[in-house]
Amino acid sequence: MLWLAGLCLRLTVLAIPPVIPMLHESLALSQAEVGALTSLPVLLLSFAAIPGSFLIARFGAARVMVGGIVLAGVAGALRGAAIDATTLFAATFAMGIGIAVMQPAFPSIVREWTPRRVALATAVYSNGLLVGEAISASLTIPLVLPLVGGNWRTSLVAWSLPVFAIAAITAWHARAHSRRGDGRSARGGTWWPDWRSPLTWRLGLIAGGCSSLYFAANAFLPDYLRQLGRAELIGAALSAINWVQIPASLLLLAFSSRLMPRRWPLVAAGALATIAMIGIAASDGPGVVIWSGVIGFCTAFILILSLALPPMLVDAAHVHSVSAAVFAIGYLCAVVMPVLGGFAWDVTGIPWSAFVPAGAFGIVIVALAMGLDLSRKDGLPLEPALERSNRGPQ
């Protein structure tokens, strides 16, 4: 169930890039509008995370997750009815809100439904997230578009159909779980993050470093390879950075109990991601593709570990608020760091300088991970720093 719900976090989002040339022609979008269209959902994942925490505290994690899935499906399909850039952006905005509010619900759901298998459950829904990215991005052109007669509008509707089915299944499962009365619900807990907690910022910046590495590499690899005169490697490099994420999630599925409650996997992944960024800057051929795959593997590894940390370290009543803060900080970094990288390239005129800000974040991940306290008590994780009540707005 968690794997299916995880698909909905990215399935409709990544259905857009394959049809951008058709959108560009049909709606007369500028390049700036195309760029904004692809970055808007990421920005909303940051800005709408805290309202998502409020909704979870008010209505419960399961209801918010189901509602977010439904909103993402409806708005994702409505993009196919867009008559101009304004209506397309409005539908994309609504879709992004749906995904943003349901994302902090997942750690709370994991803590409620599987309190003693947090690591495995997190790896499961994270694998669904990564598979959702891959299948909508890679199957739209060869499979979905031919099935719908090459119509980009209908293809966007088609990707929403499985989302509606998953929402119905999730709602049924959540009701059954509620009747059993298993676990401890996040409903009624505090929703405003404790911004004074060092743990909140530590987890948020680890997630931010991961997102910065991933989005910066995706943003700059095409133009970087063109500058090197190796444009033929663009497809291979982008495929490597995205598809190699899935083996990382499978590794964590297989060894979740051994890898997730430890500091050293985070430290090693952060260090290796930094080395990979240096490798890209120092390569001028197929090495770029290899190092891109390493970045994809490391960022997926860090992403899944960072998603598991709030339900592992925080009391159930605070999981959604801490997770919301982690998403808010993490995805804001994902927007800011590529901008800084582009600014560095513009100022210096050196292509590889675009990777420096995000690459330096890998060192930050190492330092922050080394300071994590992953001690546990009685088989359930506990974070003393958050045992006290949050003092923010209630």
Contacts in CASP RR format, 6 or more apart in sequence:
PFRMAT RR
TARGET T0000
AUTHOR 0000-0000-0000
METHOD contacts of the structure
MODEL  1
MLWLAGLCLRLTVLAIPPVIPMLHESLALSQAEVGALTSLPVLLLSFAAI
PGSFLIARFGAARVMVGGIVLAGVAGALRGAAIDATTLFAATFAMGIGIA
VMQPAFPSIVREWTPRRVALATAVYSNGLLVGEAISASLTIPLVLPLVGG
NWRTSLVAWSLPVFAIAAITAWHARAHSRRGDGRSARGGTWWPDWRSPLT
WRLGLIAGGCSSLYFAANAFLPDYLRQLGRAELIGAALSAINWVQIPASL
LLLAFSSRLMPRRWPLVAAGALATIAMIGIAASDGPGVVIWSGVIGFCTA
FILILSLALPPMLVDAAHVHSVSAAVFAIGYLCAVVMPVLGGFAWDVTGI
PWSAFVPAGAFGIVIVALAMGLDLSRKDGLPLEPALERSNRGPQ
1 169 0 8 1.000
1 170 0 8 1.000
1 173 0 8 1.000
2 106 0 8 1.000
2 109 0 8 1.000
2 110 0 8 1.000
2 113 0 8 1.000
2 121 0 8 1.000
2 124 0 8 1.000
2 125 0 8 1.000
3 124 0 8 1.000
3 125 0 8 1.000
3 127 0 8 1.000
3 128 0 8 1.000
4 128 0 8 1.000
4 166 0 8 1.000
4 169 0 8 1.000
4 170 0 8 1.000
5 65 0 8 1.000
5 69 0 8 1.000
5 106 0 8 1.000
5 109 0 8 1.000
5 125 0 8 1.000
5 166 0 8 1.000
5 170 0 8 1.000
6 106 0 8 1.000
6 125 0 8 1.000
6 126 0 8 1.000
6 128 0 8 1.000
6 129 0 8 1.000
6 132 0 8 1.000
7 128 0 8 1.000
7 129 0 8 1.000
7 131 0 8 1.000
7 132 0 8 1.000
7 162 0 8 1.000
7 163 0 8 1.000
7 166 0 8 1.000
8 69 0 8 1.000
8 72 0 8 1.000
8 73 0 8 1.000
8 99 0 8 1.000
8 102 0 8 1.000
8 163 0 8 1.000
8 166 0 8 1.000
8 167 0 8 1.000
9 99 0 8 1.000
9 102 0 8 1.000
9 103 0 8 1.000
9 106 0 8 1.000
9 128 0 8 1.000
9 129 0 8 1.000
9 132 0 8 1.000
10 99 0 8 1.000
10 129 0 8 1.000
10 130 0 8 1.000
10 132 0 8 1.000
10 133 0 8 1.000
10 136 0 8 1.000
11 132 0 8 1.000
11 135 0 8 1.000
11 136 0 8 1.000
11 159 0 8 1.000
11 162 0 8 1.000
11 163 0 8 1.000
12 72 0 8 1.000
12 73 0 8 1.000
12 76 0 8 1.000
12 95 0 8 1.000
12 99 0 8 1.000
12 136 0 8 1.000
12 156 0 8 1.000
12 159 0 8 1.000
12 160 0 8 1.000
12 163 0 8 1.000
13 41 0 8 1.000
13 95 0 8 1.000
13 96 0 8 1.000
13 99 0 8 1.000
13 133 0 8 1.000
13 136 0 8 1.000
14 132 0 8 1.000
14 133 0 8 1.000
14 134 0 8 1.000
14 136 0 8 1.000
14 137 0 8 1.000
15 136 0 8 1.000
15 137 0 8 1.000
15 140 0 8 1.000
15 155 0 8 1.000
15 156 0 8 1.000
15 159 0 8 1.000
16 23 0 8 1.000
16 37 0 8 1.000
16 38 0 8 1.000
16 79 0 8 1.000
16 92 0 8 1.000
16 156 0 8 1.000
17 38 0 8 1.000
17 137 0 8 1.000
18 137 0 8 1.000
18 140 0 8 1.000
18 141 0 8 1.000
18 145 0 8 1.000
19 140 0 8 1.000
19 145 0 8 1.000
19 152 0 8 1.000
19 155 0 8 1.000
19 156 0 8 1.000
20 34 0 8 1.000
20 37 0 8 1.000
20 38 0 8 1.000
22 152 0 8 1.000
23 29 0 8 1.000
23 34 0 8 1.000
23 37 0 8 1.000
23 88 0 8 1.000
23 152 0 8 1.000
24 34 0 8 1.000
26 152 0 8 1.000
27 82 0 8 1.000
27 84 0 8 1.000
27 85 0 8 1.000
27 88 0 8 1.000
28 85 0 8 1.000
29 37 0 8 1.000
29 85 0 8 1.000
33 85 0 8 1.000
33 89 0 8 1.000
36 89 0 8 1.000
37 88 0 8 1.000
37 89 0 8 1.000
37 92 0 8 1.000
39 335 0 8 1.000
40 89 0 8 1.000
40 92 0 8 1.000
40 93 0 8 1.000
40 96 0 8 1.000
41 92 0 8 1.000
41 95 0 8 1.000
41 96 0 8 1.000
41 99 0 8 1.000
41 100 0 8 1.000
42 215 0 8 1.000
42 331 0 8 1.000
42 334 0 8 1.000
42 335 0 8 1.000
43 331 0 8 1.000
43 335 0 8 1.000
44 93 0 8 1.000
44 96 0 8 1.000
44 97 0 8 1.000
44 99 0 8 1.000
44 100 0 8 1.000
45 96 0 8 1.000
45 99 0 8 1.000
45 100 0 8 1.000
45 103 0 8 1.000
45 327 0 8 1.000
45 331 0 8 1.000
46 100 0 8 1.000
46 327 0 8 1.000
46 328 0 8 1.000
46 329 0 8 1.000
46 330 0 8 1.000
46 331 0 8 1.000
46 332 0 8 1.000
46 334 0 8 1.000
46 335 0 8 1.000
47 100 0 8 1.000
47 328 0 8 1.000
48 96 0 8 1.000
48 97 0 8 1.000
48 98 0 8 1.000
48 100 0 8 1.000
48 101 0 8 1.000
49 100 0 8 1.000
49 101 0 8 1.000
49 103 0 8 1.000
49 104 0 8 1.000
49 323 0 8 1.000
49 324 0 8 1.000
49 325 0 8 1.000
49 327 0 8 1.000
49 328 0 8 1.000
49 331 0 8 1.000
50 191 0 8 1.000
50 192 0 8 1.000
50 193 0 8 1.000
50 324 0 8 1.000
50 325 0 8 1.000
50 328 0 8 1.000
51 101 0 8 1.000
52 64 0 8 1.000
52 100 0 8 1.000
52 101 0 8 1.000
52 104 0 8 1.000
52 105 0 8 1.000
52 191 0 8 1.000
52 320 0 8 1.000
52 324 0 8 1.000
53 104 0 8 1.000
53 191 0 8 1.000
53 192 0 8 1.000
53 193 0 8 1.000
53 320 0 8 1.000
53 321 0 8 1.000
53 323 0 8 1.000
53 324 0 8 1.000
54 191 0 8 1.000
54 192 0 8 1.000
55 64 0 8 1.000
55 101 0 8 1.000
56 64 0 8 1.000
56 104 0 8 1.000
56 105 0 8 1.000
56 108 0 8 1.000
56 186 0 8 1.000
56 187 0 8 1.000
56 191 0 8 1.000
56 320 0 8 1.000
57 186 0 8 1.000
57 187 0 8 1.000
57 188 0 8 1.000
57 189 0 8 1.000
57 190 0 8 1.000
57 191 0 8 1.000
57 320 0 8 1.000
57 321 0 8 1.000
58 187 0 8 1.000
58 188 0 8 1.000
58 191 0 8 1.000
59 187 0 8 1.000
60 105 0 8 1.000
60 108 0 8 1.000
60 185 0 8 1.000
60 186 0 8 1.000
60 187 0 8 1.000
60 188 0 8 1.000
61 105 0 8 1.000
61 108 0 8 1.000
61 109 0 8 1.000
61 112 0 8 1.000
61 185 0 8 1.000
61 186 0 8 1.000
61 187 0 8 1.000
61 320 0 8 1.000
62 105 0 8 1.000
62 109 0 8 1.000
62 112 0 8 1.000
62 170 0 8 1.000
62 174 0 8 1.000
62 177 0 8 1.000
62 178 0 8 1.000
63 174 0 8 1.000
64 101 0 8 1.000
64 102 0 8 1.000
64 105 0 8 1.000
65 102 0 8 1.000
65 105 0 8 1.000
65 106 0 8 1.000
65 109 0 8 1.000
65 170 0 8 1.000
65 174 0 8 1.000
66 167 0 8 1.000
66 170 0 8 1.000
66 171 0 8 1.000
66 174 0 8 1.000
67 98 0 8 1.000
67 102 0 8 1.000
67 167 0 8 1.000
68 98 0 8 1.000
68 99 0 8 1.000
68 101 0 8 1.000
68 102 0 8 1.000
69 98 0 8 1.000
69 102 0 8 1.000
69 163 0 8 1.000
69 166 0 8 1.000
69 167 0 8 1.000
69 170 0 8 1.000
70 164 0 8 1.000
70 167 0 8 1.000
71 94 0 8 1.000
71 95 0 8 1.000
71 97 0 8 1.000
71 98 0 8 1.000
71 101 0 8 1.000
72 95 0 8 1.000
72 96 0 8 1.000
72 98 0 8 1.000
72 99 0 8 1.000
72 102 0 8 1.000
72 163 0 8 1.000
73 95 0 8 1.000
73 160 0 8 1.000
73 163 0 8 1.000
73 164 0 8 1.000
73 167 0 8 1.000
74 94 0 8 1.000
74 160 0 8 1.000
75 91 0 8 1.000
75 92 0 8 1.000
75 93 0 8 1.000
75 94 0 8 1.000
75 95 0 8 1.000
75 96 0 8 1.000
75 97 0 8 1.000
75 98 0 8 1.000
76 91 0 8 1.000
76 92 0 8 1.000
76 94 0 8 1.000
76 95 0 8 1.000
76 156 0 8 1.000
76 159 0 8 1.000
76 160 0 8 1.000
77 156 0 8 1.000
77 157 0 8 1.000
77 160 0 8 1.000
78 91 0 8 1.000
78 94 0 8 1.000
79 88 0 8 1.000
79 91 0 8 1.000
79 92 0 8 1.000
79 95 0 8 1.000
79 156 0 8 1.000
80 91 0 8 1.000
80 152 0 8 1.000
80 153 0 8 1.000
80 154 0 8 1.000
80 156 0 8 1.000
80 157 0 8 1.000
81 87 0 8 1.000
81 91 0 8 1.000
81 153 0 8 1.000
82 88 0 8 1.000
82 91 0 8 1.000
82 153 0 8 1.000
100 327 0 8 1.000
103 323 0 8 1.000
103 327 0 8 1.000
104 320 0 8 1.000
104 323 0 8 1.000
104 324 0 8 1.000
104 327 0 8 1.000
105 320 0 8 1.000
106 125 0 8 1.000
106 307 0 8 1.000
106 323 0 8 1.000
107 122 0 8 1.000
107 307 0 8 1.000
107 308 0 8 1.000
107 310 0 8 1.000
107 311 0 8 1.000
107 319 0 8 1.000
107 320 0 8 1.000
107 323 0 8 1.000
108 186 0 8 1.000
108 311 0 8 1.000
108 316 0 8 1.000
108 319 0 8 1.000
108 320 0 8 1.000
108 323 0 8 1.000
110 118 0 8 1.000
110 121 0 8 1.000
110 122 0 8 1.000
110 125 0 8 1.000
110 308 0 8 1.000
110 311 0 8 1.000
111 118 0 8 1.000
111 184 0 8 1.000
111 186 0 8 1.000
111 311 0 8 1.000
111 316 0 8 1.000
111 319 0 8 1.000
112 177 0 8 1.000
112 182 0 8 1.000
112 183 0 8 1.000
112 184 0 8 1.000
112 185 0 8 1.000
112 186 0 8 1.000
112 316 0 8 1.000
113 121 0 8 1.000
113 177 0 8 1.000
113 182 0 8 1.000
113 183 0 8 1.000
114 120 0 8 1.000
114 121 0 8 1.000
115 183 0 8 1.000
115 184 0 8 1.000
115 316 0 8 1.000
115 380 0 8 1.000
116 379 0 8 1.000
116 380 0 8 1.000
118 260 0 8 1.000
118 308 0 8 1.000
118 311 0 8 1.000
118 312 0 8 1.000
118 381 0 8 1.000
119 252 0 8 1.000
119 256 0 8 1.000
119 257 0 8 1.000
119 259 0 8 1.000
119 260 0 8 1.000
119 261 0 8 1.000
119 308 0 8 1.000
119 312 0 8 1.000
120 253 0 8 1.000
120 256 0 8 1.000
120 257 0 8 1.000
122 256 0 8 1.000
122 260 0 8 1.000
122 304 0 8 1.000
122 307 0 8 1.000
122 308 0 8 1.000
122 311 0 8 1.000
123 249 0 8 1.000
123 252 0 8 1.000
123 253 0 8 1.000
123 256 0 8 1.000
123 260 0 8 1.000
123 304 0 8 1.000
123 308 0 8 1.000
124 253 0 8 1.000
126 249 0 8 1.000
126 252 0 8 1.000
126 300 0 8 1.000
126 303 0 8 1.000
126 304 0 8 1.000
126 307 0 8 1.000
127 246 0 8 1.000
127 249 0 8 1.000
127 250 0 8 1.000
127 253 0 8 1.000
128 249 0 8 1.000
130 245 0 8 1.000
130 246 0 8 1.000
130 249 0 8 1.000
130 300 0 8 1.000
131 246 0 8 1.000
133 242 0 8 1.000
133 245 0 8 1.000
134 242 0 8 1.000
134 243 0 8 1.000
134 245 0 8 1.000
134 246 0 8 1.000
136 159 0 8 1.000
137 242 0 8 1.000
140 155 0 8 1.000
140 159 0 8 1.000
144 155 0 8 1.000
144 158 0 8 1.000
144 159 0 8 1.000
145 151 0 8 1.000
145 152 0 8 1.000
145 155 0 8 1.000
147 158 0 8 1.000
148 154 0 8 1.000
148 155 0 8 1.000
148 158 0 8 1.000
183 316 0 8 1.000
184 316 0 8 1.000
184 317 0 8 1.000
185 316 0 8 1.000
186 316 0 8 1.000
186 317 0 8 1.000
186 319 0 8 1.000
186 320 0 8 1.000
188 317 0 8 1.000
189 317 0 8 1.000
189 318 0 8 1.000
189 320 0 8 1.000
189 321 0 8 1.000
190 317 0 8 1.000
190 318 0 8 1.000
190 321 0 8 1.000
190 389 0 8 1.000
190 390 0 8 1.000
190 392 0 8 1.000
190 394 0 8 1.000
191 320 0 8 1.000
191 321 0 8 1.000
191 324 0 8 1.000
191 394 0 8 1.000
192 321 0 8 1.000
192 390 0 8 1.000
192 392 0 8 1.000
192 393 0 8 1.000
192 394 0 8 1.000
193 200 0 8 1.000
193 321 0 8 1.000
193 322 0 8 1.000
193 324 0 8 1.000
193 325 0 8 1.000
193 328 0 8 1.000
193 390 0 8 1.000
194 200 0 8 1.000
194 318 0 8 1.000
194 321 0 8 1.000
194 322 0 8 1.000
194 386 0 8 1.000
194 390 0 8 1.000
194 391 0 8 1.000
194 392 0 8 1.000
195 201 0 8 1.000
195 325 0 8 1.000
196 391 0 8 1.000
197 322 0 8 1.000
197 385 0 8 1.000
197 386 0 8 1.000
198 385 0 8 1.000
199 313 0 8 1.000
199 314 0 8 1.000
199 322 0 8 1.000
199 383 0 8 1.000
199 385 0 8 1.000
199 386 0 8 1.000
200 322 0 8 1.000
200 325 0 8 1.000
200 326 0 8 1.000
200 329 0 8 1.000
201 329 0 8 1.000
202 368 0 8 1.000
202 371 0 8 1.000
202 372 0 8 1.000
203 306 0 8 1.000
203 309 0 8 1.000
203 310 0 8 1.000
203 313 0 8 1.000
203 322 0 8 1.000
203 325 0 8 1.000
203 326 0 8 1.000
204 306 0 8 1.000
204 325 0 8 1.000
204 326 0 8 1.000
204 329 0 8 1.000
204 330 0 8 1.000
205 329 0 8 1.000
205 330 0 8 1.000
205 333 0 8 1.000
205 364 0 8 1.000
205 365 0 8 1.000
205 368 0 8 1.000
206 266 0 8 1.000
206 302 0 8 1.000
206 306 0 8 1.000
206 309 0 8 1.000
206 365 0 8 1.000
206 368 0 8 1.000
206 369 0 8 1.000
207 302 0 8 1.000
207 303 0 8 1.000
207 306 0 8 1.000
207 326 0 8 1.000
207 327 0 8 1.000
207 329 0 8 1.000
207 330 0 8 1.000
207 333 0 8 1.000
208 329 0 8 1.000
208 330 0 8 1.000
208 331 0 8 1.000
208 332 0 8 1.000
208 333 0 8 1.000
208 334 0 8 1.000
208 361 0 8 1.000
209 302 0 8 1.000
209 330 0 8 1.000
209 333 0 8 1.000
209 337 0 8 1.000
209 358 0 8 1.000
209 361 0 8 1.000
209 362 0 8 1.000
209 364 0 8 1.000
209 365 0 8 1.000
210 299 0 8 1.000
210 302 0 8 1.000
210 303 0 8 1.000
210 306 0 8 1.000
210 330 0 8 1.000
210 365 0 8 1.000
211 299 0 8 1.000
211 303 0 8 1.000
211 330 0 8 1.000
211 331 0 8 1.000
211 333 0 8 1.000
211 334 0 8 1.000
212 333 0 8 1.000
212 334 0 8 1.000
212 336 0 8 1.000
212 337 0 8 1.000
212 338 0 8 1.000
212 357 0 8 1.000
212 358 0 8 1.000
212 359 0 8 1.000
212 361 0 8 1.000
213 273 0 8 1.000
213 277 0 8 1.000
213 295 0 8 1.000
213 298 0 8 1.000
213 299 0 8 1.000
213 358 0 8 1.000
213 359 0 8 1.000
213 361 0 8 1.000
213 362 0 8 1.000
214 241 0 8 1.000
214 295 0 8 1.000
214 296 0 8 1.000
214 299 0 8 1.000
214 303 0 8 1.000
214 334 0 8 1.000
215 334 0 8 1.000
215 335 0 8 1.000
215 337 0 8 1.000
215 338 0 8 1.000
215 358 0 8 1.000
216 337 0 8 1.000
216 338 0 8 1.000
216 341 0 8 1.000
216 354 0 8 1.000
216 355 0 8 1.000
216 357 0 8 1.000
216 358 0 8 1.000
216 359 0 8 1.000
217 241 0 8 1.000
217 277 0 8 1.000
217 280 0 8 1.000
217 292 0 8 1.000
217 295 0 8 1.000
217 296 0 8 1.000
217 355 0 8 1.000
217 358 0 8 1.000
218 238 0 8 1.000
218 241 0 8 1.000
218 242 0 8 1.000
219 338 0 8 1.000
220 338 0 8 1.000
220 341 0 8 1.000
220 342 0 8 1.000
220 345 0 8 1.000
220 351 0 8 1.000
220 354 0 8 1.000
220 355 0 8 1.000
221 234 0 8 1.000
221 237 0 8 1.000
221 238 0 8 1.000
221 241 0 8 1.000
221 280 0 8 1.000
221 288 0 8 1.000
221 292 0 8 1.000
222 234 0 8 1.000
222 238 0 8 1.000
223 351 0 8 1.000
224 280 0 8 1.000
224 288 0 8 1.000
224 351 0 8 1.000
224 352 0 8 1.000
224 354 0 8 1.000
224 355 0 8 1.000
225 231 0 8 1.000
225 233 0 8 1.000
225 234 0 8 1.000
225 237 0 8 1.000
225 288 0 8 1.000
226 234 0 8 1.000
227 351 0 8 1.000
228 284 0 8 1.000
228 285 0 8 1.000
228 288 0 8 1.000
228 351 0 8 1.000
230 284 0 8 1.000
230 285 0 8 1.000
230 288 0 8 1.000
233 285 0 8 1.000
233 286 0 8 1.000
233 288 0 8 1.000
233 289 0 8 1.000
236 289 0 8 1.000
237 288 0 8 1.000
237 289 0 8 1.000
237 292 0 8 1.000
238 292 0 8 1.000
240 289 0 8 1.000
240 290 0 8 1.000
240 292 0 8 1.000
240 293 0 8 1.000
240 296 0 8 1.000
241 292 0 8 1.000
241 293 0 8 1.000
241 295 0 8 1.000
241 296 0 8 1.000
242 296 0 8 1.000
244 293 0 8 1.000
244 294 0 8 1.000
244 296 0 8 1.000
244 297 0 8 1.000
244 300 0 8 1.000
245 296 0 8 1.000
245 297 0 8 1.000
245 299 0 8 1.000
245 300 0 8 1.000
246 300 0 8 1.000
247 297 0 8 1.000
248 296 0 8 1.000
248 297 0 8 1.000
248 298 0 8 1.000
248 300 0 8 1.000
248 301 0 8 1.000
248 304 0 8 1.000
249 300 0 8 1.000
249 304 0 8 1.000
251 259 0 8 1.000
251 301 0 8 1.000
252 259 0 8 1.000
252 260 0 8 1.000
252 301 0 8 1.000
252 304 0 8 1.000
252 305 0 8 1.000
259 265 0 8 1.000
259 305 0 8 1.000
260 304 0 8 1.000
260 305 0 8 1.000
260 308 0 8 1.000
260 312 0 8 1.000
261 312 0 8 1.000
261 374 0 8 1.000
261 376 0 8 1.000
261 381 0 8 1.000
262 374 0 8 1.000
263 369 0 8 1.000
263 370 0 8 1.000
263 371 0 8 1.000
263 372 0 8 1.000
263 374 0 8 1.000
265 301 0 8 1.000
265 305 0 8 1.000
266 302 0 8 1.000
266 305 0 8 1.000
266 365 0 8 1.000
266 369 0 8 1.000
266 372 0 8 1.000
267 365 0 8 1.000
267 366 0 8 1.000
267 369 0 8 1.000
267 370 0 8 1.000
269 298 0 8 1.000
269 301 0 8 1.000
269 302 0 8 1.000
269 305 0 8 1.000
269 365 0 8 1.000
270 298 0 8 1.000
270 302 0 8 1.000
270 362 0 8 1.000
270 363 0 8 1.000
270 365 0 8 1.000
270 366 0 8 1.000
270 369 0 8 1.000
271 362 0 8 1.000
271 363 0 8 1.000
271 366 0 8 1.000
272 294 0 8 1.000
272 298 0 8 1.000
273 294 0 8 1.000
273 295 0 8 1.000
273 298 0 8 1.000
273 299 0 8 1.000
273 302 0 8 1.000
273 359 0 8 1.000
273 362 0 8 1.000
273 365 0 8 1.000
274 359 0 8 1.000
274 360 0 8 1.000
274 362 0 8 1.000
274 363 0 8 1.000
274 366 0 8 1.000
275 294 0 8 1.000
276 291 0 8 1.000
276 292 0 8 1.000
276 293 0 8 1.000
276 294 0 8 1.000
276 295 0 8 1.000
276 298 0 8 1.000
277 291 0 8 1.000
277 295 0 8 1.000
277 355 0 8 1.000
277 358 0 8 1.000
277 359 0 8 1.000
277 362 0 8 1.000
278 359 0 8 1.000
279 287 0 8 1.000
279 291 0 8 1.000
280 288 0 8 1.000
280 291 0 8 1.000
280 292 0 8 1.000
280 295 0 8 1.000
280 352 0 8 1.000
280 355 0 8 1.000
281 352 0 8 1.000
281 355 0 8 1.000
283 290 0 8 1.000
283 291 0 8 1.000
302 365 0 8 1.000
306 326 0 8 1.000
309 326 0 8 1.000
309 372 0 8 1.000
310 319 0 8 1.000
310 322 0 8 1.000
310 323 0 8 1.000
310 326 0 8 1.000
311 319 0 8 1.000
311 323 0 8 1.000
311 381 0 8 1.000
312 374 0 8 1.000
312 376 0 8 1.000
312 381 0 8 1.000
313 374 0 8 1.000
313 381 0 8 1.000
313 382 0 8 1.000
313 383 0 8 1.000
313 386 0 8 1.000
314 322 0 8 1.000
314 381 0 8 1.000
314 383 0 8 1.000
314 386 0 8 1.000
315 382 0 8 1.000
315 383 0 8 1.000
315 386 0 8 1.000
315 387 0 8 1.000
318 386 0 8 1.000
318 390 0 8 1.000
321 390 0 8 1.000
322 386 0 8 1.000
333 361 0 8 1.000
337 357 0 8 1.000
337 358 0 8 1.000
337 361 0 8 1.000
338 358 0 8 1.000
340 357 0 8 1.000
341 353 0 8 1.000
341 354 0 8 1.000
341 355 0 8 1.000
341 356 0 8 1.000
341 357 0 8 1.000
341 358 0 8 1.000
342 354 0 8 1.000
344 350 0 8 1.000
344 353 0 8 1.000
344 354 0 8 1.000
344 356 0 8 1.000
344 357 0 8 1.000
345 351 0 8 1.000
345 353 0 8 1.000
345 354 0 8 1.000
373 383 0 8 1.000
374 381 0 8 1.000
375 382 0 8 1.000
376 382 0 8 1.000
END
